[in-house]
Amino acid sequence: MGGAALELVRGDITQQQVDAVVNAANPSLMGGGGVDGAIHRAGGPAILEACKQVVRTLPGGRLPPGEAVLTTGGRLPSRYVIHTVGPVWRGGSEGEEEVLARAYRSSLRLAQAHGLRSVAFPSISTGAYGFPVERAASVALRTVVEFLRENPGVFDRVRFVLWSDRDLDTYRRALEKLLPATGAGGAGSPAGA
């Protein structure tokens, strides 16, 4: 896919050695639960301070769903954190899939604009925001695969870091449906390289 390895792994997003990890942030960028809280805790106060600076520049002091911003990675192994806000699931009839796709695209565009070669994503919006994992996996993978095909050579690696075996299996199945000929999607193995 445009020369990039697409990886699915079970693990901790705060431990990924990539140029940037993506944070499933809330609109205030002030940390919270789930992935957001874990990234803020592991990365230390430098991330929160950077988020405060960013928030001052945002209309209404909030990052709109589907948009993304870049901050330092603080104490994380990654140099940067890309914060994006996914949609709250409201049953699927209020444009949630498009907003989720936009969150992934915005994150990839921001990484591209900063010359970052490797990015790790969590499963955006599937925790407290309630987006069904099966639908989220399909949207996430389709969006990333399309971006990689439309922008060859931009990334070396895009990794999805899933917290549970169940989520990893769901993403594997979604990738196999999307790319049936590759047999891709093994944990820790590149897909479609």
FENVENKA-V274022 format. One record per pair of residues at least 12 apart in sequence whose C-alpha atoms are under 10 Angstrom apart, sorted by the first residue. I is the first residue (numbers start at 1). GAP is how many residues later the second one is. Records with the same first field share a line. If there is no record, write none. Layout:
I->GAP  GAP
This chain:
1->143  144  145  146  147  148  149  150  151  152  154  155  190  191  192
2->143  144  145  146  147  148  149  150  151  152  153  154  190  191
3->145  146  148  149  150  151  152  153  154  189  190
4->113  114  141  144  145  147  148  149  150  151  152  153  154  186  187  188  189
5->113  143  150  151  152  153  154  184  185  186  187  188
6->113  114  135  138  139  142  149  150  151  152  153  154  169  178  179  182  183  184  185  186  187
7->113  150  151  152  153  154  165  177  178  179  180  181  182  183  184  185  186
8->112  113  150  151  152  153  154  160  161  163  164  167  176  177  178  179  180  181  182  183
9->111  150  151  152  153  154  155  156  158  159  160  162  163  176  177  178  179  180  181
10->150  151  152  153  154  155  156  157  158  159  177  178
11->111  149  150  151  152  153  154  157  176  177
12->23  26  27  110  149  150  151  152
13->22  25  26  29  63  64  65  107  108  109  146  147  148  149  150
14->21  24  25  26  27  28  29  59  61  62  63  64  67  106  147
15->24  27  61  62  63
16->60  61  62  103  104  105  143  145
17->59  60  61  62  101  102  103
18->58  59  60  61  62  98  99  100  101  102  139  140  141
19->54  58  59  60  61  62  92  96  97  98  99  100  101  138
20->50  51  52  53  56  57  58  59  60  61  62  63  87  91  96  97  98  99  100  101  138
21->18  49  52  55  56  57  58  59  60  61  62  86  90  97  98  99  100  101  137  138  139  140
22->13  14  17  46  47  48  58  59  60  61  62  82  85  86  89  97  98  99  100  101  102  138
23->12  13  14  15  16  17  45  46  47  58  59  60  61  62  63  84  97  98  99  100  101
24->12  13  15  44  58  59  60  61  62  79  97  98  99  100  101  102  103  105
25->12  14  38  40  43  57  58  59  60  61  99  100
26->36  37  38  39  57  58  59  60  61  99  103
27->28  34  35  36  37  38  40  56  57  58  59
28->23  24  26  27  30  32  33  34  35  36  57
29->18  19  21  22  23  25  26  32  33  34  40  54  55  56
30->17  18  19  20  21  22  25  32
31->16  17  20
33->94  95
34->93  94
35->87  88  89  92  128
36->47
39->34  35  36  37  42
40->33  34  35  36  41
41->34  35
42->31  32  33  34  35
43->29  30  31  32  33  34  35  37  38
44->29  30  31  32
45->29  30
46->25  26  27  28  29
47->24  25  26  27  28  29  33  34
48->23  24  26
49->22  23  25
50->20  21  22  23  24
51->18  19  20  21  32
53->18
54->15  16  17
55->14
62->23
63->20  21  22
64->20  21  22  23  35  39
65->19  20  21  22  23  31  34  35  37  38
66->18  19  20  21  30  32  33  34  35  36  37  38  39  40  41
67->16  17  18  19  32  33  35  36  37  38  39  40  43
68->14  15  16  17  18  34  35  36  37  38  39  40  41  42  43
69->12  13  14  15  16  37  38  41  42
70->12  13  14  37  40  41  44
71->12
78->40  41  42
79->37
80->31  36  39
81->26  30  38  39
82->24  25  26  28  29  37  38  39
83->20  23  24
84->16  18  19  20  22  23  40
85->14  15  17  18  19  22  39  40
86->12  13  14  15  16  17  18  37  38  39  40  43  45
87->12  13  14  15  16  37  38  39  42  43  44
88->12  37  38  39  40  41  42  43
89->36  37  39  40  41  42  43
90->39  40  41
91->39  40  41
92->39  40  43
96->29  35  40
97->34  38  39  41  42  43
98->41  45
100->24  25  31  36  39  40  43
101->23  35  37  38  39  40  41  42  43
102->37  38  41
103->21  22  37  40
104->17  20  35  36  37  39  40  43
105->35  38  39  41  42
107->12  14
108->13  35  36  39  40  46  47  50
109->38  42  45
111->43  44
112->39  42  43
113->41
115->39  40
116->38  39  40  41
117->36  37  38  39  40  41
118->36  37  38  39  40  41
119->36  37  38  39  40  41
120->37  38  39  40  41
121->19  37  38  39  40  41
122->18  37  38  39  40  41
123->13  14  17  37  38  39  40  44  45  48
124->12  13  16
126->41
133->33  34  37  38
134->33  35  36  37  39  40
135->35  36  39
136->34  35  38
137->23  30  31  33  34  35  36  37  38
138->32  33  35  36  37  39  40
139->35
140->20  31  34  35
141->19  30  31  33  34  37  38
142->32  33  36  37
144->14
145->13  30  33  34  47
156->37
157->33  34  36
158->32  33
159->29  30  31  32
160->27  28
161->26  27
162->25
165->22
168->17  18  19
169->16  17  18
171->14  15
172->12  13  14  15
173->12
175->16
176->15
179->12  13
